[in-house]
Amino acid sequence: MGGNTLSVPIDHAKKTGVLSLQAKKLEKFPEDIFELRRNLRTLDLSHNKLDELPDDIGCLQMLRTLKLEDNKLGMLPKPIGNLGKLEALHLSGNPLMDWPTQIHRCTNLKHLDLSRCRISEVPDSINCLKKLDYLCLSNNRIHTIPEGLCELKLVEIDLNQNEIAVIPSAFTKNTSLRVLRLDYNSITCAGIPNEILADTTISTLSLEGNPLDVRKFHEMDGYDKYNERYAATKRKCD
């Protein structure tokens, strides 16, 4: 897809700042997109066949949302860190394997989705992303939650379907965290510090599919305090 085929969406994006090219069977990043470098705010290239991004992507300085789900990206170019206004980055379903440290320079990121990326380790340096409030790392191979992640002021974290056995007590440092999803991991009662239940702001702790003794969980110190927060949140939603 290129040339005249792209002319209509490109011309439309010049007016709106939004370009959607999802599910177009693209194998290469369309160079025509760089015509929009001065006004492109949202770029959706999800569900294509891209296996690399050009270094020039760093020139899209106005970009706030970048959607790249379900492509074939094995790594990200270093200049992606030049996207200083980027607030939402969707990379779900790409075979990255290694954590893309290049994004740590995107310090305005608020929403980050790296689910289904075969990632096994999250670096402490994730704490560079100080404005992040939503993080999805579900369906990866993560064993350990780093302290750097616990230090962020995240509101919601999705770590479903990983290989985590212990919830770090360092989450008590985050007074913004409301939702922590850990379904289908390897967590037992021994892996849940009492402080997580008693001394955090978490009101939804999702633990379905873990080898957890539910009776013992309900008897843990701090469970009553957690249950009060959970019930209060549920009442607000009803």
Secondary structure, DSSP 8 states (H G I E B T S, - for coil): --THHHHHHHHHHHHHSEEE-TTS--SS--GGGGGGTTT--EEE--SS------GGGGG-TT--EEE--SS--S---GGGGG-TT--EEE-TT----S--GGGGG-TT--EEE-TTS------GGGGG-TT--EEE--SS------HHHHTS--SEEE--SS------GGGGG-SS--EEE--SS---GGGS-HHHHHSS---EEE-TTSS--HHHHHHSTTHHHHHHHHHHHHHHH-
